Amino acid sequence: MKRKWEAKLKQIEERASHYERKPLSLVYRPRLSKPEEPSSVWKLFHRQTEAFNFVKNCKEDVHVFALEYKVGDGQRIYLVTTYVQFWFYYKSRKNLLHCYEVIPENAVCKLYFDLEFNKLANPEADGKMMVALLIEHVCKALQELYRVNCSAEDVFNLDSSTDEKFSRHLIFQLHDVAFKDNIHVGNFVKKILQPASHLIAGESDDGIPETRVSHFSEIPVKQGISFSKMSTGVYTRNRNFRLYKSSKIGKPVALEVAEDNKFSLTQSDISEENQYFLSSLISNVRFSDTLRILTCDTSQENKQKQVEYFSSTSTSVENIEGFQGSPYPEIDEFVLSLVNKNGIKGGIRHWNYFFPEELLVYDICKYRWCGNIGRAHKSNNIMILVDLKNEVWYQKCHDPVCKAENFKSNRFPLPAEVCLLSLLKEEEEFTTDETINNETKNPHKPSSSMLSKGVFSDPDWDNGIDDAYFLEAIEDAELADAAENNLLSYNGVDEIPDELIIEVLQE
């Protein structure tokens, strides 16, 4: 007995000595891999804007998810993490039950549909047949408009139907093909459904879905597709799109693989469920040299010729024929400076943004100098790629020989003035200088310090403020500041533990 006690005591002493050398962290930081590797990102925000601002400054490959946590009020919190980290906790389906992918604005994405109709109001409607007809029609449109071959085997078909409502999500898994962003997806959907757009219904004045039939181009009338909702509202900026295996809060039915799904997975070293999850993500598109980006700009259709490039003879970036610059105009100008030299006036034909890699890809026109051959190509154009995450740029090209050699030029650092941190600093300094200048030029105007201390009492100033809006603005500012510093519940904790999300969801 004494020997057992001595052995136990020795074991306790050794463990105490171990924890003295390597104390436990005060904050739990979730890890998926080896202890010596850095922890994954797991951050919660009460505002979508705050979440995306965090993503822009994060070096890891992170994404924004929306989580419903209170029945009836439509409120959501926003989680920023990696796909791997999210799946690690999501696959058990214990706590993360009502989740949505936030499809980022300007991000390259897949073609997708949200379909539903009221079964009680349409007792004779055959939902499976209508989905099959729609897929057939869309595949035909992709072939006619873009020469893209696809079939029902390329469409991930998800079902969340109930006894009252037929509901499907269709996500097209096109090989090396994606749309420029979900605005262009929406334009494409409206374009191919335009002959029947006046027949696609919403709801009647009393809120009851109306029964209408949508006939698609060459589909016979007797096989008409009748969805009371073919939601074009899902093609909006930063759209929340429900995840595979998730249900809407307060409703028991989750999105599952449909009975008539024909999409088959390829062989992979990850689980089947994980592959389905990744396939269901609309913005999960990886860049490759062979990736085709489809566009559909309906505002250009009535013009004689689309101009798919913009160029500049100065440092300013102009928009020609409605094509917009990228979300980073300073980088657009920098790229133009690279292709406007030695008497050659190059331009940007168009740009694409790949959200997962934070990669801007510029197709260049009128400038063909290639670092691989040390001269200009006779006919093939080049690309300038800007890696925002690592703040570097490099050149590739469309020439078959260069592509076969997988040529990629050396990586060059972006100028400091176009790096994200520099731009944020400049904006902050500009705002500060502008405030100081305004206060200097107009000494009678209240300074920010005077206002914050409440010492200004000019009746003309007070009369212009609506107290309710003023208080609301203050609360919004305080809430945003608290969210940014993770003070909402955990008083300055750097990494938000998963206990918080469990607690919030349970509430």
C-alpha positions as CSV (number, residue, x, y, z in Angstrom):
1,M,0.0,0.0,0.0
2,K,2.8,2.3,0.9
3,R,4.6,1.6,-2.4
4,K,1.4,2.4,-4.4
5,W,1.0,5.7,-2.5
6,E,4.7,6.6,-3.1
7,A,4.3,5.9,-6.8
8,K,1.1,8.0,-7.0
9,L,2.8,10.8,-5.2
10,K,5.7,10.7,-7.6
11,Q,3.4,10.7,-10.6
12,I,1.6,13.8,-9.2
13,E,4.9,15.6,-8.6
14,E,6.1,14.9,-12.1
15,R,2.9,16.2,-13.6
16,A,3.1,19.3,-11.4
17,S,6.6,19.9,-12.6
18,H,5.5,19.5,-16.2
19,Y,2.8,22.1,-15.8
20,E,5.2,24.5,-14.1
21,R,7.5,24.2,-17.2
22,K,4.6,24.3,-19.7
23,P,1.6,26.1,-18.1
24,L,-1.9,25.7,-19.6
25,S,-3.1,28.6,-21.8
26,L,-5.5,31.0,-20.1
27,V,-7.6,31.0,-23.3
28,Y,-8.5,27.8,-25.2
29,R,-7.3,28.1,-28.8
30,P,-8.8,25.4,-31.0
31,R,-6.3,23.3,-33.0
32,L,-6.7,20.8,-35.7
33,S,-3.2,19.6,-36.2
34,K,0.0,19.1,-34.3
35,P,0.5,21.1,-31.1
36,E,3.5,22.9,-32.5
37,E,1.5,24.3,-35.5
38,P,-0.3,27.6,-35.2
39,S,-3.9,27.5,-34.1
40,S,-6.7,28.1,-36.6
41,V,-8.8,31.2,-36.7
42,W,-12.2,31.2,-35.0
43,K,-13.7,34.6,-34.5
44,L,-17.3,35.8,-34.0
45,F,-18.8,39.1,-35.0
46,H,-22.2,40.7,-34.6
47,R,-21.9,42.6,-37.8
48,Q,-21.2,41.2,-41.3
49,T,-19.0,44.3,-42.2
50,E,-16.8,43.7,-39.2
51,A,-16.3,40.0,-40.2
52,F,-15.3,40.9,-43.8
53,N,-13.0,43.7,-42.5
54,F,-11.3,41.0,-40.3
55,V,-11.0,38.7,-43.3
56,K,-9.2,41.4,-45.4
57,N,-6.5,41.7,-42.8
58,C,-6.1,38.0,-42.1
59,K,-3.2,36.0,-43.6
60,E,-5.0,32.6,-43.3
61,D,-7.4,31.3,-45.9
62,V,-10.6,32.2,-44.0
63,H,-14.2,32.6,-44.9
64,V,-17.4,34.1,-43.4
65,F,-20.3,32.0,-42.2
66,A,-23.6,33.3,-40.8
67,L,-25.2,31.5,-37.8
68,E,-28.9,31.9,-36.7
69,Y,-29.2,31.8,-32.9
70,K,-32.6,33.2,-31.9
71,V,-36.0,32.1,-33.2
72,G,-38.2,34.7,-34.8
73,D,-36.0,37.8,-34.8
74,G,-33.9,37.0,-37.8
75,Q,-30.7,38.0,-36.0
76,R,-27.4,36.3,-37.0
77,I,-23.9,36.3,-35.8
78,Y,-20.9,35.9,-38.2
79,L,-18.1,33.4,-37.8
80,V,-14.8,33.8,-39.5
81,T,-12.8,30.6,-39.8
82,T,-11.2,28.2,-42.4
83,Y,-13.2,25.5,-44.2
84,V,-11.2,22.8,-42.4
85,Q,-11.8,24.3,-39.0
86,F,-15.5,24.8,-39.7
87,W,-16.0,21.2,-40.9
88,F,-14.2,19.8,-37.8
89,Y,-16.9,21.2,-35.6
90,Y,-19.8,21.2,-38.1
91,K,-19.6,17.5,-39.0
92,S,-20.9,16.3,-35.6
93,R,-24.1,18.3,-36.0
94,K,-24.3,18.9,-32.2
95,N,-24.3,22.7,-32.0
96,L,-23.8,24.3,-35.4
97,L,-27.3,23.5,-36.7
98,H,-28.5,26.7,-38.5
99,C,-25.6,27.9,-40.7
100,Y,-25.2,29.8,-43.9
101,E,-22.3,30.5,-46.3
102,V,-21.9,34.2,-46.9
103,I,-21.1,34.6,-50.6
104,P,-18.7,37.5,-50.8
105,E,-19.3,40.4,-53.1
106,N,-17.1,40.3,-56.2
107,A,-16.0,36.7,-55.5
108,V,-15.8,34.2,-58.4
109,C,-18.5,31.6,-57.7
110,K,-20.5,28.6,-58.9
111,L,-23.9,28.7,-60.7
112,Y,-26.7,28.0,-58.3
113,F,-30.5,28.0,-57.9
114,D,-33.0,28.2,-55.0
115,L,-36.3,26.6,-56.0
116,E,-39.6,26.0,-54.2
117,F,-43.3,25.8,-54.6
118,N,-46.3,25.2,-52.3
119,K,-47.4,21.6,-52.6
120,L,-50.9,22.2,-51.2
121,A,-51.6,24.9,-53.8
122,N,-50.1,22.7,-56.6
123,P,-51.3,19.1,-55.9
124,E,-50.6,17.9,-59.4
125,A,-47.1,19.4,-59.7
126,D,-44.2,16.9,-60.1
127,G,-41.2,18.6,-58.5
128,K,-38.7,16.0,-59.5
129,M,-39.7,16.3,-63.2
130,M,-39.6,20.1,-63.0
131,V,-36.1,20.1,-61.6
132,A,-35.0,17.7,-64.3
133,L,-36.4,20.0,-67.0
134,L,-34.8,23.0,-65.5
135,I,-31.4,21.3,-65.3
136,E,-31.8,20.3,-69.0
137,H,-32.7,23.8,-70.0
138,V,-29.8,25.4,-68.1
139,C,-27.3,22.9,-69.5
140,K,-28.6,23.7,-73.0
141,A,-28.2,27.5,-72.3
142,L,-24.6,27.0,-71.1
143,Q,-23.8,25.2,-74.3
144,E,-25.4,27.8,-76.5
145,L,-24.1,30.9,-74.8
146,Y,-20.6,29.7,-73.5
147,R,-19.9,26.4,-75.2
148,V,-19.8,24.7,-71.8
149,N,-20.8,21.1,-71.7
150,C,-22.6,19.8,-68.6
151,S,-25.4,17.4,-67.6
152,A,-27.4,16.4,-64.5
153,E,-24.3,14.5,-63.3
154,D,-22.6,17.9,-62.8
155,V,-25.4,19.3,-60.6
156,F,-25.4,18.8,-56.8
157,N,-29.1,18.5,-56.0
158,L,-30.1,19.3,-52.3
159,D,-33.5,18.8,-50.9
160,S,-35.2,20.4,-47.8
161,S,-38.9,19.7,-48.8
162,T,-41.7,19.2,-46.3
163,D,-45.2,18.0,-46.6
164,E,-46.3,21.6,-47.4
165,K,-43.4,22.9,-49.5
166,F,-41.1,21.6,-52.2
167,S,-37.7,23.1,-51.8
168,R,-34.4,22.5,-53.6
169,H,-30.9,24.0,-54.0
170,L,-29.0,23.2,-57.2
171,I,-25.3,23.9,-57.3
172,F,-23.5,23.3,-60.7
173,Q,-20.1,21.7,-60.4
174,L,-18.6,22.8,-63.7
175,H,-15.1,21.6,-64.4
176,D,-12.7,24.6,-64.7
177,V,-15.6,27.0,-65.3
178,A,-17.1,29.6,-62.9
179,F,-19.0,32.9,-63.0
180,K,-17.3,36.2,-62.3
181,D,-19.5,36.8,-59.3
182,N,-23.1,36.0,-58.2
183,I,-24.4,39.2,-59.8
184,H,-23.4,37.8,-63.1
185,V,-25.0,34.5,-62.1
186,G,-28.2,36.4,-61.5
187,N,-28.0,38.1,-64.9
188,F,-27.5,34.7,-66.6
189,V,-30.5,33.2,-64.8
190,K,-32.7,36.1,-65.7
191,K,-31.5,36.0,-69.3
192,I,-32.3,32.3,-69.8
193,L,-35.6,32.6,-68.0
194,Q,-36.6,35.9,-69.7
195,P,-39.1,34.3,-72.1
196,A,-41.1,33.1,-69.0
197,S,-40.2,35.8,-66.5
198,H,-43.7,37.3,-66.5
199,L,-45.0,33.8,-65.5
200,I,-42.7,33.2,-62.6
201,A,-44.7,34.1,-59.6
202,G,-44.1,35.4,-56.1
203,E,-46.9,35.7,-53.6
204,S,-50.4,37.1,-53.9
205,D,-51.5,40.1,-51.8
206,D,-52.7,37.8,-49.0
207,G,-49.4,36.1,-48.8
208,I,-50.5,32.8,-50.4
209,P,-48.2,31.5,-53.2
210,E,-49.8,31.7,-56.6
211,T,-49.8,28.9,-59.0
212,R,-48.2,29.9,-62.3
213,V,-46.4,28.0,-65.0
214,S,-43.0,29.0,-66.4
215,H,-42.4,27.7,-69.9
216,F,-38.7,27.6,-71.0
217,S,-37.9,28.2,-74.7
218,E,-38.3,24.9,-76.5
219,I,-39.9,22.9,-73.6
220,P,-43.4,21.8,-74.6
221,V,-46.3,23.6,-72.9
222,K,-47.6,20.4,-71.4
223,Q,-44.3,19.9,-69.6
224,G,-44.3,23.4,-68.2
225,I,-42.1,24.2,-65.1
226,S,-44.2,25.7,-62.3
227,F,-42.2,27.0,-59.4
228,S,-44.0,29.6,-57.3
229,K,-40.5,30.8,-56.3
230,M,-37.4,30.7,-58.5
231,S,-35.6,33.1,-56.2
232,T,-33.6,35.7,-58.0
233,G,-33.2,37.3,-54.6
234,V,-30.3,34.9,-53.9
235,Y,-28.1,36.7,-56.4
236,T,-27.3,39.7,-54.2
237,R,-24.1,41.0,-52.6
238,N,-22.9,39.1,-49.6
239,R,-25.8,36.7,-49.8
240,N,-26.4,34.2,-47.0
241,F,-27.0,30.8,-48.6
242,R,-27.9,27.8,-46.3
243,L,-25.3,25.1,-45.9
244,Y,-25.6,21.4,-46.6
245,K,-26.9,19.6,-43.5
246,S,-28.3,22.9,-42.0
247,S,-31.9,23.8,-41.2
248,K,-33.6,27.1,-40.8
249,I,-33.9,28.0,-37.1
250,G,-37.3,26.8,-35.7
251,K,-37.7,24.3,-38.5
252,P,-36.7,20.6,-38.3
253,V,-35.8,19.9,-42.0
254,A,-32.2,20.2,-43.1
255,L,-30.7,20.4,-46.6
256,E,-29.9,16.8,-47.6
257,V,-28.8,15.1,-50.8
258,A,-31.9,14.7,-52.9
259,E,-33.3,11.3,-53.9
260,D,-32.9,12.2,-57.6
261,N,-29.4,13.7,-57.2
262,K,-27.1,12.4,-60.0
263,F,-24.0,14.2,-59.0
264,S,-21.2,11.8,-58.1
265,L,-18.1,12.4,-56.1
266,T,-14.6,11.8,-57.3
267,Q,-12.1,9.6,-55.4
268,S,-10.5,11.6,-52.7
269,D,-8.6,11.2,-49.4
270,I,-11.3,13.1,-47.5
271,S,-14.6,11.7,-46.4
272,E,-17.7,11.6,-48.6
273,E,-19.6,13.9,-46.3
274,N,-16.7,16.4,-46.3
275,Q,-16.7,16.4,-50.1
276,Y,-20.4,17.0,-50.2
277,F,-19.9,20.0,-47.8
278,L,-17.2,21.5,-50.0
279,S,-19.2,20.9,-53.2
280,S,-22.1,22.8,-51.6
281,L,-20.1,26.0,-51.0
282,I,-20.9,28.5,-53.7
283,S,-17.7,30.5,-53.4
284,N,-15.4,27.5,-53.1
285,V,-13.7,28.0,-56.5
286,R,-9.9,27.5,-56.8
287,F,-7.8,29.4,-59.3
288,S,-6.1,27.4,-62.1
289,D,-4.5,28.4,-65.4
290,T,-7.3,26.6,-67.2
291,L,-10.2,28.1,-65.3
292,R,-12.7,30.0,-67.5
293,I,-14.6,32.9,-66.0
294,L,-18.1,33.4,-67.4
295,T,-19.7,36.8,-67.5
296,C,-23.2,38.0,-68.2
297,D,-23.6,41.8,-68.3
298,T,-27.2,42.4,-69.4
299,S,-26.7,46.2,-69.6
300,Q,-24.5,45.7,-72.6
301,E,-26.8,43.7,-74.8
302,N,-28.3,46.6,-76.7
303,K,-25.0,48.1,-77.6
304,Q,-23.4,47.3,-80.9
305,K,-20.1,46.0,-79.4
306,Q,-19.0,45.1,-76.0
307,V,-15.7,46.7,-75.0
308,E,-14.2,44.2,-72.6
309,Y,-11.2,46.2,-71.5
310,F,-10.4,49.6,-70.0
311,S,-7.2,51.4,-70.6
312,S,-5.6,54.7,-69.4
313,T,-3.0,57.0,-70.7
314,S,-2.6,58.6,-67.3
315,T,-2.6,57.2,-63.8
316,S,-6.4,57.3,-63.4
317,V,-8.5,54.3,-64.1
318,E,-11.5,54.9,-66.3
319,N,-14.6,52.7,-66.7
320,I,-15.4,52.1,-70.4
321,E,-18.7,50.5,-71.5
322,G,-19.8,50.0,-68.0
323,F,-17.0,47.6,-67.0
324,Q,-16.1,48.4,-63.4
325,G,-12.6,48.6,-61.9
326,S,-11.7,46.0,-59.2
327,P,-12.4,46.6,-55.5
328,Y,-8.8,47.9,-55.3
329,P,-8.4,51.0,-57.6
330,E,-4.9,51.7,-56.3
331,I,-3.8,48.3,-57.5
332,D,-5.6,48.8,-60.8
333,E,-3.5,51.9,-61.3
334,F,-0.3,50.1,-60.3
335,V,-1.0,47.3,-62.8
336,L,-1.6,49.9,-65.6
337,S,1.7,51.5,-64.7
338,L,3.4,48.1,-65.4
339,V,2.0,47.9,-68.9
340,N,2.3,51.5,-69.9
341,K,6.0,52.0,-70.6
342,N,8.6,52.1,-73.4
343,G,6.1,53.8,-75.7
344,I,3.5,50.9,-75.3
345,K,0.1,51.8,-73.9
346,G,-1.3,48.6,-72.5
347,G,-4.6,48.2,-70.7
348,I,-6.6,45.9,-68.6
349,R,-9.0,43.7,-70.6
350,H,-10.8,42.5,-67.5
351,W,-10.1,41.3,-64.0
352,N,-11.2,38.5,-61.8
353,Y,-11.0,38.1,-58.0
354,F,-10.6,34.7,-56.4
355,F,-11.8,35.0,-52.8
356,P,-10.2,32.0,-51.2
357,E,-6.7,32.9,-52.3
358,E,-7.2,36.7,-52.2
359,L,-5.9,36.8,-55.7
360,L,-6.6,39.4,-58.4
361,V,-6.0,38.2,-61.9
362,Y,-5.7,40.9,-64.6
363,D,-6.0,39.9,-68.3
364,I,-3.8,42.5,-70.1
365,C,-4.4,43.8,-73.6
366,K,-2.0,45.7,-76.0
367,Y,1.0,44.6,-74.0
368,R,2.5,41.2,-74.6
369,W,6.0,41.3,-73.1
370,C,6.7,37.9,-71.4
371,G,9.5,37.3,-68.8
372,N,9.7,33.7,-70.0
373,I,11.0,34.4,-73.5
374,G,12.4,37.8,-72.8
375,R,10.4,39.5,-75.5
376,A,6.8,40.2,-76.5
377,H,4.6,37.4,-77.8
378,K,3.4,38.0,-81.4
379,S,-0.3,37.3,-80.6
380,N,-0.8,35.9,-77.1
381,N,-1.6,38.2,-74.2
382,I,-0.2,38.1,-70.7
383,M,-1.7,38.1,-67.2
384,I,-0.6,40.1,-64.1
385,L,-1.5,38.3,-60.9
386,V,-1.6,40.2,-57.6
387,D,-1.5,38.2,-54.4
388,L,-3.1,40.4,-51.8
389,K,-2.4,38.1,-48.9
390,N,1.3,38.0,-49.5
391,E,1.5,41.5,-51.1
392,V,3.4,40.4,-54.2
393,W,2.7,40.4,-57.9
394,Y,3.9,38.1,-60.8
395,Q,3.3,37.5,-64.5
396,K,1.9,34.5,-66.4
397,C,0.7,34.3,-70.0
398,H,-1.8,32.6,-72.3
399,D,0.9,31.3,-74.7
400,P,0.5,27.5,-75.1
401,V,4.3,27.0,-74.7
402,C,4.5,29.1,-71.6
403,K,1.4,27.4,-70.2
404,A,2.9,23.9,-70.9
405,E,6.0,24.9,-69.1
406,N,3.9,26.2,-66.2
407,F,5.8,29.5,-66.4
408,K,5.4,31.9,-63.6
409,S,7.7,34.9,-63.3
410,N,9.5,35.9,-60.1
411,R,7.4,37.4,-57.4
412,F,7.9,41.1,-56.9
413,P,6.7,43.0,-53.8
414,L,3.9,45.4,-54.2
415,P,4.8,49.1,-53.7
416,A,4.2,50.1,-50.1
417,E,1.6,52.7,-51.2
418,V,-0.8,50.1,-52.6
419,C,-0.5,47.6,-49.7
420,L,-3.6,47.2,-47.6
421,L,-2.0,48.4,-44.3
422,S,-0.5,51.4,-46.0
423,L,-3.9,52.4,-47.6
424,L,-5.7,52.0,-44.2
425,K,-3.0,54.2,-42.6
426,E,-3.3,56.8,-45.3
427,E,-7.1,56.9,-44.9
428,E,-6.7,57.3,-41.1
429,E,-4.2,60.1,-41.5
430,F,-6.3,61.8,-44.1
431,T,-9.4,61.7,-41.9
432,T,-7.3,63.1,-38.9
433,D,-5.8,65.8,-41.1
434,E,-9.2,66.7,-42.5
435,T,-10.7,67.0,-39.0
436,I,-7.8,69.2,-37.8
437,N,-8.0,71.4,-40.9
438,N,-11.7,71.9,-40.6
439,E,-11.4,72.9,-37.0
440,T,-8.6,75.3,-37.9
441,K,-10.5,76.9,-40.8
442,N,-13.7,77.1,-38.8
443,P,-12.9,77.9,-35.1
444,H,-16.6,78.4,-34.4
445,K,-17.4,74.8,-35.4
446,P,-17.3,72.4,-32.4
447,S,-14.2,70.2,-32.1
448,S,-14.6,66.4,-31.6
449,S,-13.1,66.7,-28.2
450,M,-15.6,69.4,-27.2
451,L,-18.5,67.3,-28.4
452,S,-17.3,64.2,-26.6
453,K,-17.1,66.2,-23.4
454,G,-20.5,67.7,-23.9
455,V,-19.3,71.3,-23.5
456,F,-20.9,72.6,-26.7
457,S,-24.4,73.9,-26.4
458,D,-25.1,75.9,-29.6
459,P,-28.9,75.7,-30.0
460,D,-28.6,75.7,-33.8
461,W,-26.4,72.6,-33.6
462,D,-28.7,70.8,-31.2
463,N,-31.8,71.5,-33.3
464,G,-30.3,69.4,-36.2
465,I,-30.0,66.2,-34.2
466,D,-32.7,63.7,-33.7
467,D,-32.2,62.3,-30.3
468,A,-33.4,58.8,-31.2
469,Y,-31.1,58.5,-34.2
470,F,-28.2,60.0,-32.2
471,L,-28.6,57.5,-29.4
472,E,-29.0,54.6,-31.9
473,A,-25.8,55.8,-33.7
474,I,-23.9,55.8,-30.3
475,E,-25.1,52.3,-29.5
476,D,-24.1,51.0,-33.0
477,A,-20.7,52.5,-32.6
478,E,-20.2,51.0,-29.1
479,L,-21.5,47.6,-30.3
480,A,-19.1,47.7,-33.3
481,D,-16.2,48.7,-31.2
482,A,-17.0,45.9,-28.7
483,A,-17.3,43.3,-31.4
484,E,-14.0,44.4,-32.9
485,N,-12.3,43.9,-29.6
486,N,-14.2,40.8,-28.6
487,L,-15.7,42.5,-25.5
488,L,-19.3,41.5,-26.1
489,S,-19.1,38.7,-23.5
490,Y,-15.5,37.8,-22.9
491,N,-13.9,41.1,-21.8
492,G,-11.0,41.4,-24.3
493,V,-10.2,37.7,-24.9
494,D,-8.1,37.6,-28.0
495,E,-9.4,34.3,-29.5
496,I,-13.1,33.6,-28.9
497,P,-13.4,30.0,-27.6
498,D,-16.0,27.6,-29.0
499,E,-17.8,27.6,-25.7
500,L,-19.1,31.1,-26.7
501,I,-20.7,29.9,-29.9
502,I,-22.2,26.9,-28.1
503,E,-23.6,29.2,-25.4
504,V,-25.0,31.6,-28.0
505,L,-26.6,28.9,-30.0
506,Q,-28.2,27.3,-27.0
507,E,-29.7,30.6,-26.0
